[in-house]
């Protein structure tokens, strides 16, 4: 038995060795290296100089960095709830459709796999204040469109609207969860006198809460790491209104050649994401319903 176990264990580790090597070389190794780099002053052109925690201390005296955190927080707080709600509404509508459901699901999902840069270029044209489609449509109903990406008061809102383009992933996950809700539960609630809204609130939402939880966590993490939209559309402007944290990290690393400072930004952002992710996980016990756990405890 011991020989057989050793043989199986050897096969197992041999089979997963490509992943282990890839993880060590491309993930764990760079992460450990960035910790060391964050403690240095390094411009890539000269040897790194150890400065200890100076980069971290300087970060909190950097007004541009704190502004980037505020911009990122605002982007996350606005975009994530709206994306979740919009995706859930669309998924519920698709769930009620009997015909062409798969075709419509594909139509909604396709935009989420289109190249990010190509999508942003399209949105730049749509947000153009002079010839853009959005202001043209607003003009048809007598609403003067803003300057969008050229206006500090509207630029971030434009990026938030851009983010809704890729909600197909959330829609597909919600639709799969909705199709797993037993019809008998809805029927039982309606027999007891519940109307459609009460069925959604008391039956549907609790049953798909794990999918909601998953989408919230994934969308929150991705929103904290938003980069392409801000970099391609505005490069952080106007007046820093769209300078999100990852864009500021990029500017410090590859434009200012402050690799140590950029690595410190990366680790601060990592701990911010970790904190809010753990917070959502901690709160999940209050609002996420797992049917298997209830059955197991019954």
HUWO-V262081 format. One record per residue. N is the residue number from 1. RES is the residue in one letter. SS is DSSP state (H for helix, E for strand, - for the rest). PHI is phi as a letter, one per 30 degrees, with the letter a starting at -180 (999 if undefined). NEAR is the number of other C-alpha atoms within 8 Angstrom. Layout:
# HUWO-V262081
N&RES&SS&PHI&NEAR / N&RES&SS&PHI&NEAR
This chain:
# HUWO-V262081
1&X&-&999&4 / 2&X&H&d&5 / 3&X&H&d&6 / 4&X&H&d&7 / 5&X&H&d&8 / 6&X&H&d&8 / 7&X&H&d&8 / 8&X&H&d&8 / 9&X&H&d&8 / 10&X&H&d&8 / 11&X&H&d&8 / 12&X&H&e&8 / 13&X&H&d&8 / 14&X&H&d&7 / 15&X&H&d&7 / 16&X&H&c&8 / 17&X&H&e&8 / 18&X&H&e&7 / 19&X&H&d&7 / 20&X&H&d&8 / 21&X&H&d&8 / 22&X&H&d&9 / 23&X&H&d&10 / 24&X&H&d&9 / 25&X&H&d&9 / 26&X&H&c&8 / 27&X&H&b&9 / 28&X&H&d&9 / 29&X&H&e&10 / 30&X&H&e&9 / 31&X&H&d&8 / 32&X&H&d&8 / 33&X&H&d&8 / 34&X&H&d&10 / 35&X&H&d&11 / 36&X&H&d&8 / 37&X&H&d&13 / 38&X&-&d&14 / 39&X&-&c&14 / 40&X&E&b&14 / 41&X&E&c&14 / 42&X&-&b&14 / 43&X&-&c&11 / 44&X&-&i&8 / 45&X&-&c&5 / 46&X&-&b&6 / 47&X&-&d&7 / 48&X&-&d&10 / 49&X&E&c&7 / 50&X&E&d&7 / 51&X&-&b&9 / 52&X&-&i&7 / 53&X&-&c&7 / 54&X&H&e&8 / 55&X&H&d&14 / 56&X&H&d&10 / 57&X&H&d&8 / 58&X&H&d&8 / 59&X&H&e&11 / 60&X&-&d&9 / 61&X&-&c&6 / 62&X&-&c&8 / 63&X&H&d&7 / 64&X&H&d&6 / 65&X&H&d&11 / 66&X&H&d&10 / 67&X&H&d&10 / 68&X&H&d&14 / 69&X&H&d&10 / 70&X&H&d&8 / 71&X&H&d&14 / 72&X&H&d&12 / 73&X&H&d&9 / 74&X&H&d&8 / 75&X&H&e&11 / 76&X&H&d&11 / 77&X&H&d&8 / 78&X&H&c&9 / 79&X&H&d&13 / 80&X&H&d&12 / 81&X&H&d&8 / 82&X&H&d&8 / 83&X&H&d&10 / 84&X&H&d&12 / 85&X&H&d&8 / 86&X&H&d&8 / 87&X&H&d&13 / 88&X&H&d&11 / 89&X&H&d&8 / 90&X&H&d&9 / 91&X&H&d&13 / 92&X&H&d&10 / 93&X&H&d&8 / 94&X&H&d&11 / 95&X&H&d&11 / 96&X&H&d&6 / 97&X&-&d&8 / 98&X&-&c&6 / 99&X&-&c&4 / 100&X&-&i&7 / 101&X&H&d&10 / 102&X&H&d&6 / 103&X&H&d&7 / 104&X&H&d&9 / 105&X&H&d&12 / 106&X&H&d&8 / 107&X&H&d&8 / 108&X&H&d&10 / 109&X&H&d&14 / 110&X&H&e&9 / 111&X&H&e&10 / 112&X&H&d&10 / 113&X&H&c&7 / 114&X&-&d&8 / 115&X&-&e&6 / 116&X&H&d&8 / 117&X&H&d&9 / 118&X&H&d&8 / 119&X&H&d&9 / 120&X&H&d&13 / 121&X&H&d&10 / 122&X&H&d&8 / 123&X&H&d&9 / 124&X&H&e&10 / 125&X&H&d&10 / 126&X&H&d&11 / 127&X&-&d&14 / 128&X&-&e&13 / 129&X&-&d&10 / 130&X&-&c&5 / 131&X&-&c&9 / 132&X&-&d&11 / 133&X&H&d&10 / 134&X&H&d&9 / 135&X&H&d&16 / 136&X&H&d&10 / 137&X&H&d&8 / 138&X&H&d&11 / 139&X&H&d&10 / 140&X&H&d&7 / 141&X&-&c&6 / 142&X&-&i&6 / 143&X&-&c&7 / 144&X&-&d&7 / 145&X&-&d&10 / 146&X&-&d&8 / 147&X&-&d&10 / 148&X&H&h&12 / 149&X&H&d&15 / 150&X&H&c&9 / 151&X&-&c&10 / 152&X&-&e&12 / 153&X&-&d&7 / 154&X&-&b&12 / 155&X&H&d&14 / 156&X&H&d&13 / 157&X&H&d&9 / 158&X&H&d&11 / 159&X&H&d&10 / 160&X&H&d&11 / 161&X&H&d&9 / 162&X&H&e&10 / 163&X&H&d&9 / 164&X&H&d&9 / 165&X&H&e&9 / 166&X&H&c&10 / 167&X&-&d&13 / 168&X&H&e&14 / 169&X&H&d&9 / 170&X&H&d&11 / 171&X&H&d&15 / 172&X&H&d&11 / 173&X&H&d&9 / 174&X&H&d&14 / 175&X&H&d&12 / 176&X&H&d&8 / 177&X&H&d&10 / 178&X&H&d&12 / 179&X&H&d&8 / 180&X&-&c&6 / 181&X&-&d&10 / 182&X&-&d&7 / 183&X&H&d&6 / 184&X&H&d&6 / 185&X&H&d&9 / 186&X&H&d&11 / 187&X&H&d&8 / 188&X&H&d&8 / 189&X&H&d&11 / 190&X&H&d&11 / 191&X&H&d&7 / 192&X&-&d&6 / 193&X&-&j&6 / 194&X&-&d&10 / 195&X&-&d&7 / 196&X&H&d&7 / 197&X&H&d&7 / 198&X&H&d&9 / 199&X&H&d&13 / 200&X&H&d&9 / 201&X&H&d&9 / 202&X&H&c&8 / 203&X&H&c&12 / 204&X&H&d&12 / 205&X&H&d&9 / 206&X&H&d&11 / 207&X&H&d&11 / 208&X&-&c&13 / 209&X&H&e&11 / 210&X&H&d&10 / 211&X&H&d&10 / 212&X&H&d&10 / 213&X&H&e&10 / 214&X&H&d&8 / 215&X&H&d&10 / 216&X&H&d&10 / 217&X&H&d&10 / 218&X&H&d&8 / 219&X&H&d&9 / 220&X&H&d&11 / 221&X&H&d&10 / 222&X&H&d&8 / 223&X&H&d&12 / 224&X&H&d&11 / 225&X&-&c&8 / 226&X&-&e&10 / 227&X&-&b&9 / 228&X&H&e&9 / 229&X&H&e&13 / 230&X&H&d&15 / 231&X&H&d&10 / 232&X&H&d&10 / 233&X&H&d&10 / 234&X&-&b&11 / 235&X&-&h&10 / 236&X&-&j&13 / 237&X&-&d&11 / 238&X&-&d&12 / 239&X&-&h&6 / 240&X&-&i&10 / 241&X&-&d&12 / 242&X&-&b&14 / 243&X&-&d&14 / 244&X&-&d&14 / 245&X&H&d&15 / 246&X&H&d&10 / 247&X&H&d&13 / 248&X&H&d&11 / 249&X&H&e&12 / 250&X&H&d&10 / 251&X&H&d&9 / 252&X&H&d&13 / 253&X&H&d&12 / 254&X&H&c&9 / 255&X&H&c&7 / 256&X&-&c&7 / 257&X&-&h&10 / 258&X&-&c&12 / 259&X&H&d&15 / 260&X&H&d&15 / 261&X&H&d&15 / 262&X&H&d&13 / 263&X&H&d&13 / 264&X&H&d&13 / 265&X&H&d&12 / 266&X&H&d&10 / 267&X&H&d&9 / 268&X&H&d&8 / 269&X&H&d&9 / 270&X&H&e&8 / 271&X&H&d&8 / 272&X&H&d&8 / 273&X&H&d&10 / 274&X&H&d&8 / 275&X&H&d&8 / 276&X&H&d&8 / 277&X&H&d&11 / 278&X&H&d&8 / 279&X&H&d&8 / 280&X&H&d&9 / 281&X&H&d&8 / 282&X&H&d&7 / 283&X&H&d&8 / 284&X&H&d&9 / 285&X&H&d&8 / 286&X&H&d&5 / 287&X&H&b&8 / 288&X&-&c&10 / 289&X&-&c&10 / 290&X&-&c&8 / 291&X&H&d&7 / 292&X&H&d&6 / 293&X&H&d&7 / 294&X&H&d&8 / 295&X&H&d&7 / 296&X&H&d&6 / 297&X&H&d&5 / 298&X&-&d&4
